[in-house]
């Protein structure tokens, strides 16, 4: 029986690669959250400063675009690898 937060050693190369990809996606999520909060913070403090408001909105836009690019790349890679795996078996 597996307990919560118990480390299970990966046994295959696929499990190791899957763990690395999962960790990388978690890191991307944390970075996205941090940039979004930072951009929102700048935007809320901009008041009537138009330059700071534009900078804040640009940070938020770029964070969203980066997240979409990373998730799109992951989805395409997952789809291609699944098709190749099915075709070779």
Residue pairs with C-beta under 8 A, 6 or more apart in sequence:
2 8
10 16
10 19
21 74
25 70
25 74
28 66
28 67
28 70
29 67
32 63
32 64
32 66
32 67
35 59
35 60
35 62
35 63
36 60
36 63
36 64
38 59
39 56
39 57
39 59
39 60
39 63
40 56
40 60
41 56
42 52
42 53
42 55
42 56
42 59
43 52
43 53
43 56
43 57
43 60
45 52
46 52
46 53
46 56
